Amino acid sequence: MSKNNKKLEKVLQEIGLGENEAQVYFASLSLGPATVLAVSRASGVKRTTVYSVIESLKMKGLMAEELKVFKTIYVASAPEKLRETKD
């Protein structure tokens, strides 16, 4: 992971996301619509942990899920939503 990516994850943590939440959210933003496996690989967070992190992010309005054929795809909400979670 590049220095810039680490800095962005740090900023996400500073505005209230946990470490895993920041990693999963940032990876999801980078990937676009993706499976849990893809998010896990991109974020470096274990797949089994990603499920609970996504649920937490969904409760904060930062993630959504879509059913595509037989797979559930997860999509990060726009970063503007972060402002709402901080208020």
C-alpha positions as CSV (number, residue, x, y, z in Angstrom):
1,M,0.0,0.0,0.0
2,S,1.3,3.4,-0.9
3,K,2.1,6.2,1.6
4,N,-0.8,8.2,0.3
5,N,-3.3,5.4,0.9
6,K,-2.0,5.0,4.4
7,K,-2.5,8.7,5.0
8,L,-6.0,8.6,3.7
9,E,-6.8,5.6,5.9
10,K,-5.4,7.6,8.9
11,V,-7.7,10.5,8.0
12,L,-10.7,8.2,7.9
13,Q,-9.7,6.9,11.4
14,E,-9.3,10.5,12.7
15,I,-12.9,11.3,11.7
16,G,-14.3,8.3,13.6
17,L,-13.9,5.1,11.7
18,G,-12.1,2.2,13.3
19,E,-8.9,0.8,11.7
20,N,-10.7,-2.1,9.9
21,E,-13.6,0.2,8.9
22,A,-11.1,2.6,7.4
23,Q,-9.3,-0.1,5.5
24,V,-12.5,-1.7,4.2
25,Y,-14.2,1.6,3.3
26,F,-11.1,2.9,1.4
27,A,-10.7,-0.5,-0.4
28,S,-14.4,-0.4,-1.4
29,L,-14.1,3.2,-2.7
30,S,-11.0,2.1,-4.8
31,L,-12.7,-1.0,-6.1
32,G,-16.2,0.1,-6.8
33,P,-18.9,-2.6,-6.7
34,A,-17.1,-5.7,-5.4
35,T,-17.6,-9.0,-3.5
36,V,-16.5,-9.5,0.1
37,L,-13.6,-11.6,-1.2
38,A,-12.3,-8.8,-3.4
39,V,-12.8,-6.2,-0.6
40,S,-10.9,-8.6,1.8
41,R,-8.0,-8.9,-0.6
42,A,-7.8,-5.2,-1.4
43,S,-8.1,-4.1,2.3
44,G,-5.9,-6.8,3.9
45,V,-8.7,-7.5,6.4
46,K,-9.7,-11.1,6.8
47,R,-12.8,-12.1,4.8
48,T,-14.7,-13.3,7.9
49,T,-14.0,-9.9,9.6
50,V,-15.0,-8.0,6.5
51,Y,-18.6,-9.1,6.9
52,S,-19.0,-7.5,10.3
53,V,-17.1,-4.4,9.2
54,I,-19.4,-4.0,6.2
55,E,-22.5,-4.3,8.6
56,S,-21.0,-1.6,10.8
57,L,-20.4,0.6,7.7
58,K,-23.9,0.0,6.5
59,M,-25.3,1.1,9.8
60,K,-23.3,4.3,9.4
61,G,-24.7,4.8,5.9
62,L,-21.2,4.3,4.3
63,M,-21.9,1.0,2.5
64,A,-24.7,-0.6,0.5
65,E,-25.3,-4.0,-0.9
66,E,-26.8,-5.1,-4.2
67,L,-27.8,-8.5,-5.3
68,K,-26.3,-9.3,-8.7
69,V,-27.5,-12.7,-10.2
70,F,-26.3,-15.0,-7.4
71,K,-23.8,-12.8,-5.6
72,T,-24.0,-10.0,-3.2
73,I,-22.0,-7.0,-4.3
74,Y,-21.0,-4.3,-1.8
75,V,-20.6,-0.6,-2.8
76,A,-19.1,2.2,-0.8
77,S,-21.2,5.3,-0.4
78,A,-19.8,8.6,-1.6
79,P,-17.3,10.2,0.7
80,E,-19.7,13.1,1.3
81,K,-21.6,10.7,3.6
82,L,-18.6,10.9,6.0
83,R,-19.7,14.4,6.9
84,E,-23.1,13.1,8.0
85,T,-21.5,10.4,10.2
86,K,-19.3,12.9,12.0
87,D,-22.2,15.3,12.8
